[in-house]
Each structure stands twice: as structure tokens, then as C-alpha cells.
Amino acid sequence: MELKLTPAERADLRAQAHALNPVVMIGGDGLTPAVIREIDANLKAHELIKIRVLGDDREQRAAFMDRICGALDAAPVQHIGKLLVIWRPRPPKSATKRAPSTPATGTATTRGRGPREVMLIKPSRTGRRPPTRKMVTVLGNERVTAGGLIGEVVHIKETLKDGTPAPSMADRVTIKSGESKVVVERGRITRVSGPVVEG
């Protein structure tokens, strides 16, 4: 089933597709199952893609666009020259969470988070220059402080010297970065809620 777009939606998608490069090429073998799978994978990743067709037959390119949109439930946006622009919304993420893995003993294991990409944005010291942006990989036991320091958590102190529980903002976390150790309040550790999207 092919998606239908309103003229306003189509114009907006054309404008977004203007800066895109083709991600799939259809060669002399035509629209093979492998090409369909590649188009499907790119639609899942990007929603809006350009496809280059290496052939001079305009009717064949139009037929390719119809077959792709029909097979993948996508919407044709534009056919200009040897380029096809196709859009399909990303499928909604499943609300169900995976159960924790259980080893042969039958007890659930708690596994740490894997590596994740984080963008550090540091303002310039003078304020006259734009902030510096840097992509870094943060491992499972590492944390990023509000000042941009990345280090491994060594110790978490949750009680005061007299044994009473510390207020949540006063929790102290010792972070080891290189040869030095830094003690910071738990509230000063940044929280990464998702990937940074530049707009």
C-alpha cells in the first residue's frame, strides 16, 4: 500500500531532500531483492532518501518508483532526472522492554550500559567565539561532569561522617580521570537523555 502525501507535505519533503545525496543506486540488473532490502534499511534509518537509477529509460524509472513505493509502503516525493526521492515514516518504537538476560543458573543479571556517543559543548572563555563541540564515546562505567570531565566512577559516598544518609544533591561521587581523582556532587554529573540533534 502506497502512502499518499498532500501537496504541502510533498513540497516540504522536496525542500528537505534538496541537500541529500543518493544512498542507493539501481544498476543494470534493475530492482533486485537485494536492492529492495537496501532501500528498506535506508528508509528505516533516514525516512527520506534519494535513489539514483543508472539507465536512460524514463518509463522504467517511473516503474521502479511505483514498485518500490508499493513494496515498502513508502510515498513517492519526486522523480527528477535519474533521481528518485522516496519517504516513509519511521515505525514507532516498541513500548515493550526486553527482559534481562538470565544465565543458566536462572538468576537475572544486571548489565551496565554499553558505550554511547555524547556531544560535549563547551562555551568559549571570552564569550566572543562560538562554543566548541566534540563527539566523545562514554563507556558504561564512565560519567561526564558538568564541566566536561570524563572519568570512571571509583566511589560513591551516600552517607555523612556520622552515618546519617546524605541529601540526594550532597551525594559525593569520586571520578578517576587519568592520574587524578575528582570528587563531585552527584547533581553535577550530566544526564544524557538521548542523542544530541543539531537544528
ROSE-4610 file (N, C-alpha, C; in Angstrom, 1 decimal, always signed):
// ROSE-4610
residu = [M/M/M/E/E/E/L/L/L/K/K/K/L/L/L/T/T/T/P/P/P/A/A/A/E/E/E/R/R/R/A/A/A/D/D/D/L/L/L/R/R/R/A/A/A/Q/Q/Q/A/A/A/H/H/H/A/A/A/L/L/L/N/N/N/P/P/P/V/V/V/V/V/V/M/M/M/I/I/I/G/G/G/G/G/G/D/D/D/G/G/G/L/L/L/T/T/T/P/P/P/A/A/A/V/V/V/I/I/I/R/R/R/E/E/E/I/I/I/D/D/D/A/A/A/N/N/N/L/L/L/K/K/K/A/A/A/H/H/H/E/E/E/L/L/L/I/I/I/K/K/K/I/I/I/R/R/R/V/V/V/L/L/L/G/G/G/D/D/D/D/D/D/R/R/R/E/E/E/Q/Q/Q/R/R/R/A/A/A/A/A/A/F/F/F/M/M/M/D/D/D/R/R/R/I/I/I/C/C/C/G/G/G/A/A/A/L/L/L/D/D/D/A/A/A/A/A/A/P/P/P/V/V/V/Q/Q/Q/H/H/H/I/I/I/G/G/G/K/K/K/L/L/L/L/L/L/V/V/V/I/I/I/W/W/W/R/R/R/P/P/P/R/R/R/P/P/P/P/P/P/K/K/K/S/S/S/A/A/A/T/T/T/K/K/K/R/R/R/A/A/A/P/P/P/S/S/S/T/T/T/P/P/P/A/A/A/T/T/T/G/G/G/T/T/T/A/A/A/T/T/T/T/T/T/R/R/R/G/G/G/R/R/R/G/G/G/P/P/P/R/R/R/E/E/E/V/V/V/M/M/M/L/L/L/I/I/I/K/K/K/P/P/P/S/S/S/R/R/R/T/T/T/G/G/G/R/R/R/R/R/R/P/P/P/P/P/P/T/T/T/R/R/R/K/K/K/M/M/M/V/V/V/T/T/T/V/V/V/L/L/L/G/G/G/N/N/N/E/E/E/R/R/R/V/V/V/T/T/T/A/A/A/G/G/G/G/G/G/L/L/L/I/I/I/G/G/G/E/E/E/V/V/V/V/V/V/H/H/H/I/I/I/K/K/K/E/E/E/T/T/T/L/L/L/K/K/K/D/D/D/G/G/G/T/T/T/P/P/P/A/A/A/P/P/P/S/S/S/M/M/M/A/A/A/D/D/D/R/R/R/V/V/V/T/T/T/I/I/I/K/K/K/S/S/S/G/G/G/E/E/E/S/S/S/K/K/K/V/V/V/V/V/V/V/V/V/E/E/E/R/R/R/G/G/G/R/R/R/I/I/I/T/T/T/R/R/R/V/V/V/S/S/S/G/G/G/P/P/P/V/V/V/V/V/V/E/E/E/G/G/G]
num = [1/1/1/2/2/2/3/3/3/4/4/4/5/5/5/6/6/6/7/7/7/8/8/8/9/9/9/10/10/10/11/11/11/12/12/12/13/13/13/14/14/14/15/15/15/16/16/16/17/17/17/18/18/18/19/19/19/20/20/20/21/21/21/22/22/22/23/23/23/24/24/24/25/25/25/26/26/26/27/27/27/28/28/28/29/29/29/30/30/30/31/31/31/32/32/32/33/33/33/34/34/34/35/35/35/36/36/36/37/37/37/38/38/38/39/39/39/40/40/40/41/41/41/42/42/42/43/43/43/44/44/44/45/45/45/46/46/46/47/47/47/48/48/48/49/49/49/50/50/50/51/51/51/52/52/52/53/53/53/54/54/54/55/55/55/56/56/56/57/57/57/58/58/58/59/59/59/60/60/60/61/61/61/62/62/62/63/63/63/64/64/64/65/65/65/66/66/66/67/67/67/68/68/68/69/69/69/70/70/70/71/71/71/72/72/72/73/73/73/74/74/74/75/75/75/76/76/76/77/77/77/78/78/78/79/79/79/80/80/80/81/81/81/82/82/82/83/83/83/84/84/84/85/85/85/86/86/86/87/87/87/88/88/88/89/89/89/90/90/90/91/91/91/92/92/92/93/93/93/94/94/94/95/95/95/96/96/96/97/97/97/98/98/98/99/99/99/100/100/100/101/101/101/102/102/102/103/103/103/104/104/104/105/105/105/106/106/106/107/107/107/108/108/108/109/109/109/110/110/110/111/111/111/112/112/112/113/113/113/114/114/114/115/115/115/116/116/116/117/117/117/118/118/118/119/119/119/120/120/120/121/121/121/122/122/122/123/123/123/124/124/124/125/125/125/126/126/126/127/127/127/128/128/128/129/129/129/130/130/130/131/131/131/132/132/132/133/133/133/134/134/134/135/135/135/136/136/136/137/137/137/138/138/138/139/139/139/140/140/140/141/141/141/142/142/142/143/143/143/144/144/144/145/145/145/146/146/146/147/147/147/148/148/148/149/149/149/150/150/150/151/151/151/152/152/152/153/153/153/154/154/154/155/155/155/156/156/156/157/157/157/158/158/158/159/159/159/160/160/160/161/161/161/162/162/162/163/163/163/164/164/164/165/165/165/166/166/166/167/167/167/168/168/168/169/169/169/170/170/170/171/171/171/172/172/172/173/173/173/174/174/174/175/175/175/176/176/176/177/177/177/178/178/178/179/179/179/180/180/180/181/181/181/182/182/182/183/183/183/184/184/184/185/185/185/186/186/186/187/187/187/188/188/188/189/189/189/190/190/190/191/191/191/192/192/192/193/193/193/194/194/194/195/195/195/196/196/196/197/197/197/198/198/198/199/199/199]
x = [+0.8/+0.0/+0.9/+0.7/+1.5/+0.9/+1.8/+1.4/+1.0/+0.1/-0.3/+0.1/+0.6/+1.1/+0.3/+0.0/-0.6/+0.4/+0.0/+0.9/+1.9/+1.4/+2.2/+3.3/+2.9/+3.8/+4.9/+4.4/+5.4/+6.4/+5.9/+6.8/+7.8/+7.4/+8.3/+9.3/+8.9/+9.9/+10.9/+10.4/+11.3/+12.4/+12.0/+12.9/+14.0/+13.5/+14.4/+15.4/+14.9/+15.7/+16.7/+16.6/+17.5/+18.9/+19.3/+20.7/+21.1/+20.3/+20.6/+21.4/+22.3/+23.0/+22.3/+22.4/+21.8/+22.4/+21.6/+22.2/+22.1/+21.3/+21.2/+21.3/+21.9/+22.0/+21.3/+20.5/+19.9/+20.7/+21.4/+22.2/+21.6/+22.4/+21.9/+21.0/+21.2/+20.4/+19.0/+18.7/+17.3/+17.1/+15.8/+15.3/+15.3/+16.5/+16.6/+16.2/+15.9/+15.6/+16.6/+17.9/+18.9/+18.8/+18.5/+18.3/+17.1/+16.0/+14.8/+15.2/+15.9/+16.3/+17.2/+18.1/+18.9/+18.1/+17.1/+16.2/+15.4/+14.9/+14.2/+15.0/+16.3/+17.1/+17.4/+17.6/+17.9/+16.6/+15.5/+14.2/+14.0/+14.4/+14.3/+15.2/+16.4/+17.4/+17.2/+16.7/+16.7/+15.3/+14.3/+12.9/+12.9/+13.7/+13.7/+15.0/+14.9/+16.2/+16.1/+17.3/+17.4/+18.0/+17.5/+17.9/+18.3/+19.5/+20.0/+19.7/+19.1/+18.8/+19.8/+20.6/+21.6/+20.9/+20.2/+19.5/+18.9/+18.6/+18.1/+16.6/+15.9/+14.5/+13.7/+13.0/+12.2/+11.0/+10.4/+9.2/+9.7/+10.9/+11.4/+11.7/+12.2/+12.5/+11.2/+10.1/+8.8/+8.3/+8.5/+8.0/+8.8/+10.1/+10.9/+10.3/+10.0/+9.5/+8.1/+7.3/+6.0/+6.2/+7.1/+7.3/+7.9/+8.9/+9.5/+8.5/+7.7/+6.7/+5.6/+5.2/+4.2/+4.7/+6.0/+6.5/+6.9/+7.3/+7.8/+6.9/+5.7/+4.7/+5.3/+5.9/+6.5/+5.7/+6.1/+5.4/+6.4/+6.0/+6.9/+6.9/+8.0/+8.1/+8.4/+9.5/+9.9/+10.7/+10.5/+11.2/+11.8/+13.1/+13.7/+14.9/+15.0/+16.1/+16.3/+17.5/+17.7/+17.7/+17.1/+17.0/+15.5/+15.4/+14.0/+14.1/+13.1/+13.1/+11.9/+12.2/+11.1/+11.1/+9.9/+9.8/+8.9/+9.2/+8.4/+8.7/+7.6/+7.9/+8.5/+9.3/+9.9/+8.8/+9.0/+8.0/+8.1/+7.0/+7.1/+7.9/+8.6/+9.5/+8.5/+8.9/+8.1/+8.1/+7.0/+6.9/+7.3/+7.4/+7.8/+9.3/+9.8/+11.2/+11.6/+12.9/+13.4/+13.6/+13.4/+13.7/+15.2/+15.7/+17.1/+17.5/+18.7/+19.2/+19.4/+19.1/+19.2/+20.2/+21.3/+22.2/+21.7/+22.4/+22.0/+21.5/+22.0/+21.6/+20.2/+19.6/+18.3/+18.1/+19.2/+19.1/+19.3/+18.6/+18.7/+20.0/+20.7/+21.9/+21.6/+22.3/+22.2/+23.4/+23.2/+24.4/+24.4/+25.6/+25.8/+25.5/+25.4/+25.1/+26.4/+26.2/+27.3/+27.8/+28.8/+29.3/+28.3/+28.3/+27.4/+28.1/+27.6/+28.2/+27.6/+28.4/+27.9/+28.6/+27.9/+28.5/+28.7/+30.0/+30.4/+30.4/+29.7/+29.6/+30.2/+31.3/+32.0/+32.0/+31.5/+31.5/+32.9/+33.2/+34.5/+34.7/+36.0/+36.3/+35.9/+36.1/+35.8/+34.3/+33.6/+32.3/+32.1/+33.2/+33.2/+33.2/+33.7/+33.8/+32.6/+32.3/+31.2/+31.7/+30.8/+31.3/+31.9/+32.8/+33.4/+32.5/+32.4/+31.6/+32.5/+32.4/+33.2/+32.4/+32.5/+31.8/+32.8/+32.4/+33.2/+32.4/+33.1/+32.5/+32.6/+31.5/+31.5/+31.2/+32.0/+31.8/+30.8/+30.5/+29.4/+29.6/+30.9/+31.1/+31.6/+31.7/+32.2/+31.0/+31.3/+30.4/+31.0/+30.1/+30.5/+30.1/+31.0/+30.6/+30.1/+29.5/+29.0/+30.1/+31.4/+32.5/+33.1/+32.6/+33.1/+34.2/+34.4/+35.4/+34.8/+35.5/+35.0/+35.9/+35.3/+36.1/+35.3/+36.0/+35.4/+35.0/+33.8/+33.3/+34.1/+34.7/+35.5/+34.8/+34.1/+33.5/+32.3/+31.2/+30.0/+29.8/+29.8/+29.6/+28.2/+27.3/+25.9/+25.6/+26.5/+26.3/+27.3/+26.9/+27.8/+28.6/+29.6/+30.5/+29.8/+28.7/+28.0/+27.1/+27.1/+26.3/+24.9/+24.5/+23.1/+23.2/+22.1/+22.0/+22.2/+23.0/+23.2/+22.0/+21.7/+20.7/+21.1/+20.1/+20.4/+21.4/+21.3/+22.2/+23.6/+23.7/+25.0/+25.8/+25.2/+25.9/+27.2/+28.3/+29.6/+30.0/+30.5/+31.0/+32.4/+33.3/+34.7/+34.9/+35.4/+35.6/+37.1/+37.6/+39.0/+39.2/+40.0/+40.2/+41.7/+42.3/+43.7/+44.4/+45.3/+46.1/+45.4/+44.4/+43.8/+42.5/+42.0/+40.7/+40.0/+38.7/+37.9/+36.7/+36.3/+35.1/+34.1/+32.9/+31.9/+30.6/+29.7/+28.3/+27.6/+26.7/+26.0/+25.1/+24.6/+23.8/+24.6/+26.0/+26.8/+27.2/+26.7/+27.0/+25.9/+26.3/+25.3/+24.5/+23.3/+22.4/+22.2/+22.5/+22.3/+21.0/+20.0/+18.7/+18.5/+19.4/+19.3/+20.4/+20.4/+21.4/+21.1/+22.2/+22.0/+21.7/+20.6/+20.2/+20.5/+21.3/+21.6/+20.4/+20.0/+18.9/+19.1]
y = [-1.2/+0.0/+1.2/+2.1/+3.3/+4.5/+5.2/+6.3/+7.5/+8.3/+9.5/+10.7/+11.7/+13.0/+14.1/+15.1/+16.3/+17.1/+18.1/+18.9/+19.7/+20.2/+20.9/+20.0/+18.7/+17.8/+17.4/+17.2/+16.9/+18.0/+19.3/+20.4/+20.5/+20.3/+20.3/+19.2/+18.0/+16.9/+17.2/+17.8/+18.1/+19.1/+20.1/+21.0/+20.3/+19.4/+18.7/+17.8/+17.2/+16.3/+17.0/+18.3/+19.0/+18.8/+18.8/+18.7/+17.2/+16.3/+14.9/+14.3/+13.4/+12.6/+11.3/+10.7/+9.3/+8.3/+7.5/+6.4/+5.0/+4.9/+3.6/+3.9/+3.0/+3.0/+1.8/+2.0/+0.8/+0.7/-0.4/-0.5/-1.3/-1.9/-2.6/-3.8/-4.4/-5.6/-5.2/-3.9/-3.5/-3.6/-3.7/-3.7/-5.2/-5.6/-6.9/-6.9/-8.1/-8.2/-7.6/-7.7/-7.1/-5.6/-5.0/-3.5/-3.1/-3.9/-3.6/-3.6/-4.6/-4.7/-3.5/-3.1/-1.9/-0.6/-0.5/+0.7/+0.7/-0.5/-0.6/-0.3/-0.7/-0.4/+1.1/+1.7/+3.2/+4.0/+3.5/+4.2/+4.1/+2.9/+2.8/+3.7/+3.9/+4.8/+6.3/+6.6/+8.1/+8.6/+7.8/+8.3/+8.8/+9.8/+10.4/+10.1/+9.5/+9.1/+9.4/+9.5/+9.7/+8.4/+8.0/+6.8/+7.2/+6.8/+7.1/+5.8/+6.0/+5.0/+5.1/+4.1/+4.2/+3.6/+4.4/+4.0/+5.2/+5.1/+6.2/+6.2/+5.1/+4.9/+5.5/+6.6/+7.3/+6.5/+5.8/+4.9/+3.8/+3.3/+2.3/+2.9/+4.1/+4.8/+5.0/+5.4/+5.6/+4.3/+3.2/+1.9/+1.5/+1.8/+1.4/+2.2/+3.4/+4.2/+3.6/+3.2/+2.6/+1.3/+0.5/-0.8/-0.7/+0.3/+0.5/+1.0/+2.0/+2.5/+1.5/+0.7/-0.3/-1.4/-1.8/-2.9/-2.5/-1.3/-0.8/+0.1/+0.3/+1.2/+2.6/+3.1/+4.4/+5.4/+6.6/+7.7/+8.2/+8.3/+9.0/+10.5/+11.1/+12.5/+13.2/+12.7/+13.4/+12.5/+12.6/+11.9/+13.0/+13.3/+14.3/+13.8/+13.7/+13.1/+11.7/+11.3/+9.9/+9.7/+10.7/+10.6/+10.4/+9.5/+9.2/+9.6/+10.4/+10.7/+10.0/+9.3/+8.5/+8.7/+8.7/+9.0/+7.9/+7.5/+6.6/+7.0/+7.2/+7.5/+6.3/+6.6/+5.6/+4.8/+3.5/+2.8/+3.2/+3.3/+3.6/+2.6/+3.1/+2.2/+1.4/+0.1/-0.8/-0.3/-0.3/+0.1/-1.0/-2.2/-3.3/-3.3/-3.6/-3.7/-5.1/-5.3/-6.7/-7.1/-8.4/-8.9/-9.0/-8.8/-9.0/-10.4/-10.6/-11.9/-12.8/-14.0/-14.9/-16.0/-16.1/-17.2/-18.6/-19.6/-21.0/-21.2/-20.4/-20.6/-20.1/-19.3/-18.9/-17.5/-16.9/-15.6/-14.5/-13.4/-12.3/-11.6/-11.1/-10.4/-8.9/-8.0/-6.6/-6.2/-5.8/-5.5/-4.0/-3.4/-2.0/-1.5/-0.2/+0.3/+0.2/+0.0/-0.1/+1.3/+1.4/+2.7/+3.5/+4.8/+5.7/+7.0/+7.5/+8.8/+10.0/+10.9/+12.1/+13.3/+14.4/+15.6/+16.5/+16.9/+17.9/+19.3/+20.2/+21.5/+22.4/+23.0/+23.9/+25.3/+26.3/+27.7/+28.2/+29.2/+29.8/+30.6/+30.8/+31.6/+33.0/+33.6/+35.0/+35.3/+34.3/+34.5/+35.1/+35.4/+36.0/+35.0/+33.8/+32.8/+31.8/+31.0/+30.0/+28.9/+28.2/+27.1/+26.0/+25.2/+24.1/+22.9/+22.1/+20.9/+19.7/+18.6/+17.5/+16.2/+15.3/+14.0/+13.1/+12.4/+11.5/+10.3/+9.2/+7.9/+7.7/+7.5/+7.3/+5.9/+5.2/+3.8/+3.6/+2.4/+2.1/+2.6/+2.5/+3.0/+4.4/+5.1/+6.4/+7.4/+8.6/+9.7/+10.9/+11.9/+13.2/+14.2/+15.0/+16.1/+17.3/+18.2/+19.4/+20.2/+20.1/+20.8/+20.1/+18.9/+18.2/+17.2/+16.9/+16.0/+14.6/+13.7/+12.3/+11.4/+10.5/+9.7/+8.5/+7.5/+6.3/+6.5/+6.0/+6.2/+5.2/+5.7/+4.9/+4.6/+5.7/+5.6/+6.5/+6.0/+6.8/+6.9/+8.1/+8.3/+8.8/+8.0/+8.3/+8.6/+8.6/+8.8/+9.9/+10.6/+11.6/+10.9/+11.6/+11.0/+10.4/+11.0/+10.5/+9.3/+8.8/+7.7/+8.0/+9.3/+9.6/+9.7/+9.3/+9.4/+10.9/+11.1/+12.4/+12.8/+14.1/+14.5/+14.2/+14.0/+13.5/+14.4/+15.7/+16.6/+16.6/+16.2/+16.2/+14.9/+13.9/+12.7/+13.0/+12.4/+12.6/+11.4/+11.7/+10.7/+10.9/+10.0/+10.1/+9.6/+10.4/+10.1/+10.1/+9.0/+8.9/+9.3/+10.3/+10.7/+10.8/+9.8/+9.8/+9.5/+10.3/+10.1/+10.7/+11.6/+12.4/+11.8/+12.1/+11.8/+13.1/+13.1/+14.3/+13.9/+14.6/+14.4/+15.4/+15.0/+15.9/+15.5/+16.5/+16.2/+15.4/+14.5/+13.7/+14.6/+15.7/+16.5/+17.3/+17.3/+17.9/+17.0/+15.7/+14.8/+15.0/+15.2/+15.4/+14.1/+14.3/+13.2/+13.3/+12.2/+12.1/+11.4/+12.2/+11.7/+11.1/+11.4/+10.8/+11.5/+11.1/+11.7/+13.2/+14.0/+15.4/+15.6/+16.4/+16.7/+18.2/+18.4/+19.8/+20.3/+21.5/+22.0/+23.4]
z = [+0.0/+0.0/+0.0/-1.0/-1.1/-0.3/+0.4/+1.2/+0.3/+0.7/-0.1/+0.7/+0.0/+0.5/+0.0/+0.9/+0.4/-0.4/-1.2/-1.9/-1.0/+0.2/+1.1/+1.7/+2.1/+2.6/+1.6/+0.3/-0.7/-1.0/-0.9/-1.1/+0.0/+1.2/+2.4/+2.3/+1.9/+1.7/+0.6/-0.5/-1.6/-1.1/-0.3/+0.2/+1.1/+2.0/+2.8/+2.0/+0.9/+0.1/-0.8/-0.9/-1.8/-1.5/-0.2/+0.2/+0.4/+0.2/+0.3/-0.8/-0.6/-1.6/-1.8/-3.0/-3.2/-2.3/-1.6/-0.8/-1.4/-2.4/-3.1/-4.6/-5.3/-6.8/-7.4/-8.4/-9.1/-10.4/-10.6/-11.7/-12.9/-13.7/-14.9/-14.6/-13.4/-13.0/-12.6/-12.5/-12.1/-10.6/-10.3/-9.0/-8.4/-7.9/-7.3/-5.9/-5.3/-3.9/-3.0/-3.3/-2.5/-2.5/-3.7/-3.7/-2.9/-3.0/-2.2/-0.7/-0.2/+1.2/+1.6/+0.7/+1.0/+1.1/+0.2/+0.3/+1.5/+1.9/+3.2/+4.4/+4.4/+5.5/+5.6/+4.5/+4.5/+4.8/+4.4/+4.8/+6.3/+6.9/+8.4/+9.1/+8.5/+9.2/+8.9/+7.7/+7.4/+7.1/+6.8/+6.4/+5.0/+4.7/+3.4/+2.7/+1.5/+0.8/-0.7/-1.3/-2.7/-3.3/-4.4/-5.1/-6.5/-7.0/-8.3/-9.2/-10.3/-11.3/-12.5/-12.7/-13.8/-15.1/-15.8/-17.0/-17.6/-19.0/-19.7/-19.9/-19.6/-19.9/-18.7/-19.1/-18.1/-17.6/-18.4/-18.0/-17.1/-17.3/-16.4/-15.0/-15.0/-13.7/-12.9/-13.7/-13.0/-12.5/-13.3/-12.8/-11.6/-11.6/-10.4/-9.1/-9.3/-8.2/-7.7/-8.6/-8.2/-7.5/-8.0/-7.4/-6.0/-5.9/-4.6/-3.5/-3.9/-3.0/-2.7/-3.6/-3.4/-2.5/-2.7/-1.9/-0.5/-0.3/+1.0/+1.8/+1.3/+1.9/+2.1/+1.0/+1.0/+0.1/+0.2/-0.6/-1.6/-2.9/-3.9/-3.6/-3.5/-3.3/-4.6/-5.3/-6.5/-7.5/-8.8/-9.8/-10.7/-10.5/-11.4/-12.0/-13.3/-14.0/-13.6/-13.2/-12.8/-11.3/-10.6/-9.1/-8.7/-7.8/-7.2/-5.7/-5.2/-3.8/-3.2/-2.1/-1.5/+0.0/+0.6/+2.0/+2.6/+3.8/+4.6/+6.1/+6.9/+8.3/+9.0/+10.0/+10.8/+11.6/+11.7/+12.5/+14.0/+14.7/+16.2/+16.9/+17.9/+18.7/+19.6/+19.8/+20.6/+22.1/+22.7/+24.1/+25.1/+24.6/+25.4/+25.6/+26.8/+27.1/+27.1/+26.8/+26.8/+28.3/+28.5/+29.9/+30.1/+31.3/+31.5/+31.2/+30.7/+30.3/+31.5/+31.4/+32.5/+32.2/+33.0/+32.7/+33.1/+32.9/+33.2/+34.6/+35.6/+37.0/+37.2/+36.3/+36.5/+37.2/+37.6/+38.2/+37.2/+37.3/+36.4/+36.7/+35.6/+35.7/+35.4/+36.1/+35.7/+35.0/+33.8/+32.9/+32.8/+32.7/+32.6/+31.2/+31.0/+29.7/+28.8/+27.6/+26.6/+26.3/+25.4/+25.0/+24.3/+24.5/+23.9/+23.4/+22.4/+21.8/+22.5/+23.0/+23.7/+23.0/+22.8/+22.3/+23.5/+23.6/+24.7/+24.0/+24.6/+24.2/+25.3/+25.0/+26.0/+25.5/+26.3/+25.8/+25.8/+25.0/+24.9/+26.2/+26.5/+27.8/+27.7/+26.5/+26.3/+26.0/+25.4/+25.0/+23.6/+23.0/+21.7/+20.6/+20.9/+19.9/+20.1/+19.1/+19.3/+20.2/+20.8/+21.7/+20.9/+21.5/+20.8/+21.0/+20.0/+20.0/+19.7/+20.5/+20.3/+20.7/+19.7/+20.0/+20.7/+21.8/+22.5/+22.8/+23.0/+23.4/+24.9/+25.6/+27.0/+27.3/+28.0/+28.3/+29.4/+29.7/+30.7/+32.1/+32.6/+34.0/+34.0/+32.9/+32.9/+33.0/+33.5/+33.7/+33.1/+32.8/+32.3/+33.3/+33.8/+34.7/+34.0/+34.7/+34.1/+33.4/+33.9/+33.3/+32.1/+31.7/+30.6/+30.9/+32.1/+32.5/+32.4/+31.8/+31.6/+32.5/+33.3/+34.1/+34.6/+35.1/+35.6/+37.1/+37.4/+38.8/+39.7/+40.8/+41.7/+43.0/+43.5/+44.8/+44.9/+45.5/+45.7/+47.2/+47.8/+49.2/+49.4/+50.0/+50.2/+51.7/+52.5/+54.0/+54.5/+55.4/+56.1/+57.1/+57.7/+58.6/+59.9/+60.3/+61.4/+61.1/+59.8/+59.4/+59.0/+59.0/+58.5/+57.0/+56.3/+54.9/+54.4/+53.4/+52.8/+51.9/+51.9/+51.0/+49.5/+48.6/+47.3/+46.6/+46.7/+46.0/+46.6/+47.8/+48.5/+48.3/+47.6/+47.4/+46.7/+47.1/+46.5/+45.7/+44.5/+43.6/+43.3/+43.5/+43.1/+41.7/+40.8/+39.5/+39.2/+38.6/+38.3/+36.8/+36.5/+35.1/+34.9/+34.2/+34.0/+35.4/+35.8/+37.0/+38.2/+38.0/+39.1/+39.4/+40.7/+41.1/+41.5/+41.1/+41.4/+42.1/+43.2/+43.9/+43.5/+43.0/+42.6/+43.2/+43.3/+43.8/+42.7/+43.1/+42.2/+41.2/+41.7/+40.9/+39.8/+39.9/+38.9/+37.8/+37.9/+36.8/+35.8/+34.5/+33.5/+33.2/+32.8/+32.4/+30.9/+30.3/+28.8/+28.5/+28.0/+27.8/+26.4/+25.5/+24.2/+23.3/+22.0/+21.1/+20.9/+20.7/+20.5/+19.1/+18.8/+17.5/+17.2/+16.2/+15.8/+15.0/+15.3/+14.5/+13.9]
